[in-house]
Amino acid sequence: MITDVQLAVFANVLGVTLFLLVVLYHYIAANYTKSSGFLSALYIIMHLLKGDRYFSQ
């Protein structure tokens, strides 16, 4: 059985992970240049996942 402490640790780890993913997304979006290779591909993938119409045409 999962204890209260294990559940709290899991929730905190999940929250920190999601927060860091948001920070990473904003860092990539703010520093985007078309010649940055991998980062530009990652930026386009993120926008495709969000459903931006500009990238889906």
BAFI-3210 file (N, C-alpha, C; in Angstrom, 3 decimals, decimal comma, padded with zeros to 6 digits):
// residues 57
n [1|2|3|4|5|6|7|8|9|10|11|12|13|14|15|16|17|18|19|20|21|22|23|24|25|26|27|28|29|30|31|32|33|34|35|36|37|38|39|40|41|42|43|44|45|46|47|48|49|50|51|52|53|54|55|56|57]
n.u [000,834|000,396|001,899|001,089|003,287|004,818|003,061|002,984|005,653|005,779|003,888|005,136|007,537|006,486|005,251|007,478|008,880|007,086|007,036|009,705|009,735|008,033|009,541|011,769|010,523|009,761|012,277|013,410|011,570|011,965|014,572|014,733|016,028|016,129|018,275|019,230|019,243|018,809|017,307|015,485|013,996|012,877|011,348|009,479|008,183|007,003|005,168|003,569|002,430|000,928|-000,945|-000,786|-001,724|-000,073|002,242|001,230|000,510]
n.v [-001,186|002,284|004,807|007,820|009,521|008,597|009,206|011,987|012,635|011,711|013,427|015,900|015,562|015,197|017,699|019,459|018,519|019,113|021,890|022,522|021,691|023,596|025,917|025,267|025,180|027,903|029,095|028,059|029,062|031,817|032,194|031,507|031,006|030,861|029,495|027,674|024,887|021,976|023,112|024,702|022,762|021,476|023,577|023,936|021,447|021,634|023,700|022,487|020,482|022,063|022,943|025,124|026,963|028,160|026,633|024,238|024,275]
n.w [000,000|-000,603|001,244|003,089|003,107|000,932|-001,145|-000,917|-001,515|-004,161|-005,373|-004,986|-006,441|-009,004|-009,361|-009,282|-011,501|-013,624|-013,362|-014,004|-016,661|-017,792|-017,365|-018,960|-021,477|-021,784|-021,754|-024,111|-025,988|-025,684|-026,502|-029,149|-032,346|-035,895|-036,883|-035,059|-035,053|-033,371|-031,265|-032,649|-033,966|-031,771|-030,766|-032,833|-032,725|-030,185|-030,650|-032,571|-031,022|-029,330|-031,094|-032,821|-035,642|-037,486|-037,800|-038,720|-041,369]
ca.u [000,000|001,129|001,717|000,891|004,585|005,167|002,186|003,430|006,915|005,445|003,220|006,139|008,438|005,721|005,090|008,768|009,178|006,245|007,502|010,948|009,393|007,495|010,685|012,532|009,762|009,859|013,662|013,575|010,750|012,535|015,881|014,589|016,498|015,881|019,497|019,746|019,263|017,986|016,346|014,403|013,146|012,125|010,379|008,405|007,428|006,170|004,047|002,671|001,681|-000,046|-001,967|-000,681|-002,030|001,024|003,193|000,579|000,141]
ca.v [000,000|003,550|005,595|009,256|010,127|008,252|009,976|013,378|012,719|011,570|014,654|016,970|015,300|015,471|019,148|020,067|018,134|019,910|023,271|022,632|021,598|024,900|026,831|024,896|025,620|029,352|029,413|027,752|029,992|033,163|032,227|030,835|031,567|029,871|028,769|026,993|023,444|021,139|023,913|025,126|021,591|021,288|024,667|023,639|020,311|022,129|024,447|021,521|019,830|023,034|023,108|026,403|026,787|028,677|025,564|023,039|024,438]
ca.w [000,000|-000,658|002,461|002,883|002,830|-000,446|-002,020|-000,862|-002,258|-005,575|-005,814|-005,034|-007,564|-010,214|-009,455|-009,623|-012,879|-014,513|-013,285|-014,762|-018,078|-018,195|-017,421|-020,149|-022,649|-021,916|-022,111|-025,533|-026,767|-025,608|-027,153|-030,439|-033,610|-036,937|-037,224|-033,876|-035,225|-032,503|-030,516|-033,531|-034,175|-030,533|-030,706|-033,784|-032,186|-029,086|-031,215|-033,204|-029,950|-028,831|-032,111|-033,524|-037,059|-038,312|-038,069|-039,244|-042,777]
c.u [000,883|000,841|001,500|002,198|005,007|004,331|002,606|004,727|006,642|004,810|004,216|007,101|007,734|005,548|006,369|009,134|008,369|006,675|008,774|010,707|008,829|008,621|011,530|011,826|009,902|011,279|013,891|012,799|011,358|013,837|015,868|015,209|016,356|017,117|020,035|019,613|018,276|016,931|015,200|013,462|012,284|011,038|009,193|007,554|006,511|004,963|003,070|001,821|000,627|-001,170|-001,942|-000,874|-000,901|001,975|002,545|000,193|001,159]
c.v [001,256|004,349|007,060|009,952|009,836|009,049|011,444|013,568|012,633|012,849|015,805|016,788|015,600|016,974|019,852|019,754|018,959|021,371|023,462|022,499|022,916|025,921|026,542|025,356|027,128|029,791|029,182|028,752|031,393|033,276|031,580|031,655|030,476|029,052|027,937|025,479|022,703|021,943|024,388|023,970|021,341|022,350|024,395|022,479|020,768|022,889|023,535|020,813|020,762|023,257|024,454|026,188|027,255|027,555|024,356|023,162|023,804]
c.w [000,000|000,610|002,102|002,507|001,390|-001,441|-002,064|-001,647|-003,751|-006,116|-005,930|-006,199|-008,880|-010,420|-009,861|-011,067|-013,870|-014,523|-014,108|-016,259|-018,598|-018,312|-018,659|-021,418|-022,858|-022,269|-023,601|-026,386|-026,780|-026,388|-028,530|-031,561|-034,664|-037,280|-036,069|-033,930|-034,353|-031,765|-031,395|-033,817|-032,944|-030,388|-031,625|-033,286|-031,063|-029,617|-031,938|-032,155|-029,356|-029,822|-032,803|-035,023|-037,957|-038,726|-038,740|-040,707|-043,688]
res [m|i|t|d|v|q|l|a|v|f|a|n|v|l|g|v|t|l|f|l|l|v|v|l|y|h|y|i|a|a|n|y|t|k|s|s|g|f|l|s|a|l|y|i|i|m|h|l|l|k|g|d|r|y|f|s|q]
***
